[in-house]
Each structure stands twice: as structure tokens, then as C-alpha cells.
């Protein structure tokens, strides 16, 4: 049986990229996350690589779909996640600002 690389839906913090890579290579996901963090903070390419993999890798439930469909779904997921994070940051800033005024 051939192993397939995909984004994990059960071992996911942001997009499931690190979880999927860990499952593929049969290693602890924390190790993959540390490698991506180090790549981000030392060379700066970790974030770019993560985003590219998030866009092109299917989730485990969408492996059988066409590439174009996978990419469109992943772009929508990224858009939703970014919007959610931005909304949370906005809420936190408002809450922090109100608490400092008191």
C-alpha cells in the first residue's frame, strides 16, 4: 500500500500541515512544528512553505478529489481561518483597550 501525504484533520493546530507530515513520516508532530518554527524564525521561509503546503495538500477526507478542487477548498479554508484570527485579535484589542481605560 502506498502512503499518501495529506493534511491531518485530527492532529491539527492551524491547517494540519505539520500533523500530516508527522503522520506521513511516522514521527511526533511536535518535532515537525518545532522545525517549522525554527525555519520561520531563523531563515524566514517556514511560514511561506507552510502556506504553500496548506494550499496544495489535500485533507485526509479529500484525497480523491481533483487538484483544482482541493486548492479551491484549501484557499477558502485559509480565508476563513485568517478572518477568524483577525476577528479574535480585534476582540482582544478592544477588550484590552477598554480594560486599560478603567
C-alpha positions in Angstrom: 0.0 0.0 0.0 1.3 3.4 -1.0 1.5 6.1 1.7 -0.2 9.4 0.8 0.8 12.8 2.1 -2.1 14.9 3.3 -3.1 17.5 5.9 -4.2 15.9 9.1 -7.8 16.7 10.3 -7.3 15.1 13.7 -3.8 16.3 14.6 -4.3 19.9 13.6 -3.5 23.3 15.3 -3.7 25.7 12.3 -4.0 23.9 9.0 -3.0 20.3 9.7 0.2 20.5 7.6 2.6 19.6 10.5 0.3 16.8 11.7 0.0 15.4 8.2 3.8 15.5 7.7 4.3 13.8 11.1 1.8 11.0 10.2 3.5 10.5 6.8 7.0 10.2 8.3 5.7 8.5 11.5 7.2 11.0 13.9 5.9 13.2 16.7 4.0 16.2 15.3 5.8 18.4 17.9 9.1 17.8 16.2 7.7 18.9 12.8 6.1 22.0 14.4 9.5 22.9 16.1 11.3 22.5 12.7 8.7 24.9 11.0 9.1 27.4 13.9 12.9 27.3 13.7 12.7 27.7 9.9 10.4 30.7 10.3 12.5 32.4 13.0 15.9 31.7 11.5 15.6 31.8 7.7 12.0 33.1 7.4 10.9 30.5 4.8 9.0 28.3 7.3 5.8 30.4 7.0 5.9 30.5 3.2 6.5 26.8 3.0 3.6 26.1 5.4 1.2 28.3 3.4 2.2 26.6 0.2 1.7 23.1 1.7 -1.6 24.2 3.2 -2.8 25.3 -0.2 -1.7 22.3 -2.2 -2.1 19.3 0.2 -5.5 17.7 0.4 -7.0 16.8 3.8 -7.3 13.1 4.6 -11.0 13.2 3.6 -10.4 14.9 0.2 -7.6 12.8 -1.2 -9.7 11.5 -4.0 -10.8 14.9 -5.3 -9.3 16.8 -8.3 -6.3 19.1 -7.6 -8.1 22.2 -8.6 -11.0 21.4 -6.3 -8.6 20.7 -3.4 -6.8 24.0 -4.0 -10.1 26.0 -4.1 -11.3 24.3 -0.9 -8.0 25.0 0.8 -7.9 28.6 -0.2 -11.4 29.0 1.3 -10.3 27.3 4.5 -7.3 29.7 4.7 -9.6 32.7 4.1 -11.9 31.5 6.9 -9.1 30.9 9.3 -7.5 34.3 8.7 -10.8 36.0 9.1 -11.4 34.2 12.4 -7.9 35.1 13.7 -8.4 38.7 12.7 -11.7 38.8 14.4 -10.2 37.3 17.6 -7.4 39.8 17.6 -9.8 42.7 17.1 -11.9 41.5 20.0 -8.8 41.1 22.2 -7.5 44.6 21.3 -10.9 46.1 22.1 -11.1 44.2 25.4 -7.5 45.2 26.3 -8.2 48.9 25.4 -11.4 49.0 27.5 -9.7 47.5 30.5 -6.8 50.0 30.3 -9.2 52.9 30.2 -10.8 51.9 33.5 
